[in-house]
Structures are given as C-alpha cells and as structure tokens.
C-alpha cells in the first residue's frame, strides 16, 4: 500500500511539472482543431446531398468560433499590446500554482537548491525551474534523493508544489476563472451559429433565439452550476475543518452530481422559462398555457419547466468537463489547458441551437436538421431514445 501511494504521488508530481502543463497548452489547440475538422468531414458526409454544403459551412463556423474562443480562454487576448483577457494558463490564484516569496525571501525551489549538494540532483531541480521536461523515472529519482536528504520535510513539494487549494478566497478565485473560461466557448459557438445561418440564407431573426437559449442552458447547466456545486462543497468541507484530500474530492464530486448533473438542467430551464424567454419575447407553448389562467400564482413559474428543453442522457455525457473542473479546483494544474477544449463541446451545442421539444411550426424544418446534427438520431415519444445511425 505504501509503495502504491508513493508511486501515485510520484505520478502526480510528474503530470503537474511545468513542462507537462506547457506542452499540453501548446498541443491542445492543434489536437482540438484536427478533431473538429474530422467531425465536420464526417458530419458533412452523413448529411443529405442537398444539405452537404450548408452542413459543412455550419460545422466549420460553429466549431471554428467555439474553439477560437476556447483558445482565447486558454492563452488570453492581447490587442494593441494591451491584455484584454487573461488566459487560464496565466491565472495563478492558489499557492500551489506559483512559488511564493517576497523580496527578502528565496523562492521555495531556490531554498531546496541551496540545501542540495549533489550535482545530478541540482541538474534535475534546475530543469524543473526552467520548465524543462523530466521523465517519470527522473521525477521518482529526484523525489527519492530529496527524501533521503531531508526525511519528512517534503522538499519535493517545494520543487513541484502539491495539488491543493487552501482558503475560501482561493476557491472563489477559481470559480471566477472557470466562469470566464466557460462563457467564451459558448458565446463563440452562438456567434458562429448565427453567422452560419446568415451565410446559408436562413432567417436569423427566427433561428438565433434557439441558439441564445441553448447557449444559456449549456452555460448554466453544464458549466456554472456544476462548478458552483464543487465550490460550495469545498467551502463546506473547509468550514468543517476537513483535512482529508479523499473526502474533499468525494465532496466536490457529490456537489457536481447534485447541483449540476441531477439538478442543473431543471434549474437552467427554470431561469430560461421565467427570465430568458420573456426577455426574448418568445411566447412559447408553456407561456400561452399559463396565460389561460384567470389569475397568476406562484405555481405558474414552476409549471412545465422542462417542456421546451428536456434534460437528456446525452447531456450527462457532456459533464465530462465538470469532473475535469473538479480536478482543476483540487489543484491539478495540468487540467487547466484542456478545460476550454472540453467547454467548446457546449459551445457547439449552443451554436446549432439544440432544442429537443420545439413546438413552433416555423422552426419544424430546422429542428429536423438540428436534432440529427450529431452521429446519433434522437427519437421522441413517451420515452426518449437515442439511436445510432
């Protein structure tokens, strides 16, 4: 058991070393673009002959804008030499992310260097400091050397900081980071979808509403509420002075499941029905039903919440980014560069304006196209089914 824990700790240090994070940050944009282009080619191939051109335009613009926004979320945006948006790779809120130290004190990694006499060990530490790559065997070797030098002092944690978050202030800082990172790919997907409809000759005054509504649904249900669940759980555990990392991880996963996965869709639909739809001037079926009542009561705002956009099994599958967010909350820095690419999936769904219960006749033809705008076919009736083509 001790060897297993030691090996797991060594692997954790390996994937959290600066060189790995830098490498992921560089490779994710290219990999994401290849995946997006491959999906566009597949989706265009599967489309009816008369729809192939429109489908290609739609997929290219939506994925292009969603991913470009995701990359901005990762790298940041600079215009005229001025930083407009700080990327997630530059955000450094918790103490495990940066080496602290004022003008009078050495950085932790330099403190370790001053203690080390062995030349080879110094070389390995300097590699980490210069963000050069260490093999897993080298990380294990460095860990062993430092433990032998000062047993129990955890010098390795000064070279590659532990994954952890300390204070409520840091937790809310991470929430704010993820809020900014999540909104950009979703907004980009909506913009790409509206532009695609314009290029394809669609009436954007009719099609854009669904994109805005789905964008808000995705942002609330699949991003914000799940992150809030994880953050609130962590705050509660800190308030109870829980120290165990395993309990904290389990608590955050529970927060994601309860607030996000199980309740997120319904909460997002509640906001959509009572706030978003009225702002968009969308008098949908559920609203017209409520207007038939002679008087308004509190039950009306809860009536038929999921009538327009029912949470689906496939929506749960999109929550992979939320469990990745838990890792980011937990302090696993290597997850940061891949989060925006995962969020771009929600951006794509927003861009196609996905609605699974659109009752508007003017949208019926579009809905038939959009609902099957994935490798799966959605069949609706008393029981929702997902069938593969």
C-alpha positions in Angstrom: 0.0 0.0 0.0 2.9 2.4 0.9 4.6 1.7 -2.5 1.3 2.2 -4.3 0.8 5.6 -2.6 4.4 6.6 -3.3 4.0 5.7 -6.9 0.7 7.6 -7.2 2.3 10.6 -5.6 5.3 10.4 -8.0 3.0 10.2 -11.0 1.0 13.2 -9.6 4.2 15.2 -9.5 5.2 14.0 -13.0 2.0 15.3 -14.6 2.0 18.5 -12.6 5.5 19.5 -13.6 5.6 22.9 -15.5 6.9 21.3 -18.7 3.9 19.0 -19.0 1.5 21.9 -18.5 3.3 23.9 -21.0 3.3 21.0 -23.5 -0.5 20.5 -23.1 -1.1 24.2 -23.5 0.8 24.0 -26.8 -0.7 20.8 -28.2 -4.4 21.1 -27.2 -5.3 23.8 -29.9 -3.8 21.7 -32.7 -5.4 18.5 -31.5 -8.8 20.1 -31.0 -8.7 21.6 -34.5 -7.9 18.2 -36.0 -10.8 16.6 -34.1 -13.2 19.4 -35.2 -12.2 19.1 -38.8 -12.6 15.3 -38.7 -16.1 15.7 -37.2 -17.0 18.3 -39.9 -15.9 15.9 -42.6 -17.9 13.0 -41.1 -21.0 15.1 -40.4 -20.9 16.5 -44.0 -20.5 13.0 -45.4 -23.6 11.8 -43.5 -25.8 14.8 -44.5 -28.3 14.5 -47.4 -26.8 15.6 -50.7 -28.7 18.8 -50.9 -27.6 19.8 -47.4 -23.9 18.9 -47.6 -22.7 22.4 -48.4 -24.8 24.1 -45.7 -23.8 21.5 -43.2 -20.1 22.0 -43.9 -20.4 25.8 -43.6 -22.4 25.4 -40.3 -20.0 23.0 -38.7 -16.8 24.9 -39.8 -18.1 28.2 -38.5 -19.5 26.9 -35.2 -16.6 24.7 -34.3 -14.2 27.4 -35.5 -15.7 30.1 -33.4 -16.2 27.9 -30.4 -12.6 26.6 -30.5 -11.1 30.1 -31.2 -12.9 31.3 -28.2 -11.6 28.4 -26.2 -8.1 29.2 -27.2 -8.5 32.8 -26.2 -9.8 31.4 -22.8 -6.6 29.4 -22.6 -4.0 31.8 -23.9 -5.7 35.1 -23.3 -6.3 38.0 -25.7 -3.9 40.9 -26.4 -5.0 43.9 -28.6 -2.5 46.7 -29.3 -0.1 45.4 -26.7 -2.8 45.6 -24.0 -4.0 42.5 -22.3 -7.8 42.4 -22.7 -8.4 38.8 -21.4 -6.1 36.9 -19.1 -6.0 33.2 -20.2 -6.4 30.3 -17.8 -2.7 29.4 -18.3 -1.8 32.8 -16.8 -4.2 32.6 -13.9 -2.3 31.8 -10.8 -4.6 32.1 -7.8 -3.7 29.4 -5.3 -0.4 28.9 -3.6 0.3 25.6 -5.3 0.4 27.4 -8.6 3.2 29.8 -8.0 6.3 29.8 -5.9 5.7 32.5 -3.2 8.2 34.7 -1.6 8.8 38.4 -1.1 11.9 40.4 -1.8 13.6 39.2 1.4 12.9 35.5 1.0 14.1 32.9 -1.6 11.5 31.1 -3.6 10.9 27.5 -2.3 12.6 25.9 -5.2 15.7 28.0 -4.6 15.6 27.1 -0.9 15.9 23.5 -2.0 18.7 24.2 -4.4 20.7 25.8 -1.5 20.3 22.6 0.5 21.3 20.2 -2.2 25.0 19.3 -2.8 24.7 16.5 -5.3 25.4 17.8 -8.8 22.9 15.5 -10.6 20.1 16.4 -8.2 20.8 20.1 -8.7 20.6 19.5 -12.5 17.1 17.9 -12.2 15.8 20.7 -10.0 17.1 23.3 -12.4 15.3 21.5 -15.2 12.0 21.9 -13.3 12.8 25.5 -12.6 13.5 26.2 -16.3 10.3 24.3 -17.3 12.2 21.5 -19.0 10.7 18.0 -19.2 11.6 15.3 -16.7 10.9 11.6 -17.4 8.8 9.7 -14.9 11.9 7.9 -13.7 13.7 11.2 -13.2 10.8 12.5 -11.1 11.0 9.3 -9.0 14.8 9.7 -8.7 14.5 13.3 -7.6 11.8 12.5 -5.1 14.0 9.7 -3.6 17.1 11.9 -3.4 15.2 14.8 -1.7 13.6 12.4 0.8 17.0 10.9 1.6 18.5 14.4 2.1 15.8 15.6 4.5 13.4 12.9 5.6 9.9 14.1 6.4 10.5 17.7 5.2 8.7 17.1 1.9 11.2 19.0 -0.2 9.7 17.6 -3.4 6.6 19.7 -2.7 8.8 22.9 -2.9 10.1 21.8 -6.3 6.8 20.8 -7.7 4.0 22.2 -5.5 1.3 19.9 -4.1 -2.1 20.0 -5.7 -4.4 21.7 -3.2 -6.5 24.8 -2.5 -6.3 26.4 0.9 -8.7 29.3 1.5 -12.3 30.3 0.6 -10.8 33.3 -1.2 -8.8 31.0 -3.5 -11.9 28.9 -4.1 -13.9 31.9 -5.3 -11.0 33.0 -7.4 -11.0 29.6 -9.2 -14.8 29.9 -9.6 -14.3 33.2 -11.3 -11.6 31.8 -13.6 -13.8 28.9 -14.7 -16.8 31.3 -15.2 -14.7 33.4 -17.6 -13.3 30.3 -19.3 -16.7 28.7 -19.8 -18.6 31.6 -21.2 -16.2 32.3 -24.1 -16.6 29.0 -26.0 -20.3 29.1 -25.5 -20.6 32.7 -26.7 -18.3 31.8 -29.6 -20.5 28.9 -30.6 -23.6 31.1 -30.7 -21.8 33.7 -32.8 -20.6 31.1 -35.2 -24.1 29.6 -35.4 -25.7 32.9 -36.2 -23.1 33.7 -38.8 -23.5 30.2 -40.4 -27.3 30.8 -40.7 -26.6 34.1 -42.3 -24.2 32.7 -44.8 -26.7 29.8 -45.5 -29.6 32.2 -46.1 -31.5 31.3 -43.0 -33.8 33.9 -41.3 -31.6 34.6 -38.3 -34.4 36.6 -36.6 -36.1 33.2 -36.1 -33.1 30.8 -35.7 -31.0 32.9 -33.3 -33.4 32.7 -30.4 -32.8 29.0 -30.0 -29.1 29.5 -30.1 -29.2 32.1 -27.4 -31.5 29.9 -25.2 -29.4 26.8 -25.7 -26.2 28.8 -25.0 -27.6 30.0 -21.7 -28.8 26.4 -20.9 -25.4 25.0 -21.6 -23.6 27.7 -19.7 -25.9 27.3 -16.7 -26.5 23.6 -16.6 -23.2 22.2 -17.9 -20.7 24.8 -16.6 -21.7 27.3 -14.0 -23.9 25.2 -11.7 -21.5 22.2 -11.7 -18.6 24.5 -10.8 -20.8 26.1 -8.1 -21.6 22.7 -6.7 -18.0 21.7 -6.5 -17.0 25.1 -5.0 -19.8 25.1 -2.4 -19.0 21.6 -1.3 -15.3 22.5 -0.9 -16.3 25.6 1.1 -18.5 23.5 3.4 -15.8 20.9 4.0 -13.3 23.6 4.8 -15.7 25.2 7.2 -16.0 21.8 8.9 -12.1 21.7 9.0 -12.0 18.5 7.0 -8.4 17.9 6.1 -8.6 14.6 4.1 -8.0 15.1 0.4 -10.0 12.0 -0.4 -13.1 13.3 1.5 -12.7 16.7 -0.2 -12.5 15.1 -3.6 -15.6 13.0 -2.9 -17.4 16.0 -1.6 -16.7 18.0 -4.7 -17.8 15.2 -6.9 -21.1 15.0 -4.9 -21.5 18.7 -5.3 -21.2 18.4 -9.1 -23.6 15.5 -9.2 -26.3 17.1 -7.1 -26.2 20.8 -8.1 -25.0 20.2 -11.7 -25.7 16.8 -13.3 -29.0 16.0 -11.5 -30.5 19.5 -11.0 -28.6 21.7 -13.4 -30.9 21.2 -16.4 -34.0 21.9 -14.4 -32.5 25.0 -12.8 -31.4 26.2 -16.1 -34.8 25.6 -17.6 -36.4 27.5 -14.7 -34.3 30.5 -15.5 -34.9 30.1 -19.2 -38.7 29.9 -18.8 -39.1 32.8 -16.4 -36.3 35.2 -17.4 -34.7 34.4 -20.8 -37.9 33.6 -22.8 -39.7 36.8 -21.7 -36.6 38.9 -22.5 -36.5 37.4 -25.9 -40.2 38.0 -26.4 -40.7 34.3 -27.0 -44.4 33.4 -26.3 -43.9 29.7 -26.4 -46.4 27.0 -25.6 -45.8 26.8 -21.9 -46.3 30.6 -21.5 -49.5 30.6 -23.5 -50.9 27.8 -21.3 -50.2 30.0 -18.2 -52.0 32.9 -19.8 -55.2 31.0 -20.0 -55.5 31.1 -16.2 -57.6 33.9 -14.8 -55.1 34.8 -12.2 -51.4 34.4 -11.7 -50.0 32.3 -8.8 -46.6 31.1 -7.6 -47.2 27.7 -9.2 -47.1 29.2 -12.7 -43.4 29.8 -12.5 -42.7 26.2 -11.8 -45.2 24.8 -14.3 -43.9 22.9 -17.3 -40.3 23.9 -16.7 -38.8 21.2 -18.9 -41.4 21.4 -21.6 -39.2 23.1 -24.1 -35.8 21.6 -23.4 -35.8 18.2 -21.6 -32.6 17.2 -19.9 -31.3 14.1 -21.7 -28.9 11.2 -21.2 -26.5 12.7 -23.7 -26.4 15.9 -21.6 -25.0 13.9 -18.8 -22.2 12.7 -21.1 -21.3 16.3 -21.7 -20.5 16.7 -18.0 -17.0 15.2 -18.5 -15.7 18.8 -18.4 -17.3 19.3 -15.0 -15.5 16.3 -13.5 -12.3 17.8 -15.1 -13.2 21.1 -13.4 -13.2 19.3 -10.0 -9.6 18.3 -10.7 -8.8 21.9 -11.5 -10.5 23.0 -8.3 -8.5 20.4 -6.5 -5.3 22.0 -7.8 -4.4 19.6 -10.6 -2.8 22.3 -12.8 -2.4 20.1 -15.9 -6.2 20.0 -16.4 -6.3 23.8 -16.9 -5.1 23.8 -20.6 -7.6 21.1 -21.7 -10.7 22.6 -19.9 -11.5 25.1 -22.6 -11.5 22.5 -25.4 -14.0 20.4 -23.3 -16.1 23.5 -22.8 -16.1 24.0 -26.6 -18.5 21.0 -26.9 -21.1 23.0 -25.1 -20.3 25.9 -27.5 -21.1 23.6 -30.4 -24.4 22.6 -28.9 -25.3 26.2 -28.4 -24.2 27.1 -32.0 -26.7 24.6 -33.5 -29.4 25.9 -31.3 -30.3 22.5 -30.0 -33.8 22.3 -28.6 -35.4 18.9 -28.2 -39.1 19.9 -27.9 -39.5 22.9 -30.2 -43.3 23.2 -30.8 -43.0 26.2 -33.2 -44.2 25.3 -36.8 -41.9 27.9 -38.2 -38.9 26.0 -36.7 -40.0 22.5 -37.6 -37.8 22.0 -40.7 -34.8 23.4 -38.9 -35.4 21.2 -35.9 -35.4 18.1 -38.1 -32.0 19.0 -39.3 -30.5 20.2 -36.0 -31.8 17.3 -33.9 -29.9 14.9 -36.1 -26.8 17.1 -36.3 -24.7 14.5 -34.4 -23.7 10.9 -35.1 -26.9 9.9 -33.1 -30.5 10.1 -34.0 -32.9 11.4 -31.3 -36.3 9.7 -31.4 -39.0 11.4 -29.3 -42.2 10.0 -27.9 -43.4 8.9 -24.4 -39.8 7.6 -23.9 -36.8 9.4 -25.3 -34.5 7.1 -27.2 -31.0 7.6 -28.7 -30.3 5.5 -31.8 -27.1 5.3 -33.7 -27.2 5.8 -37.4 
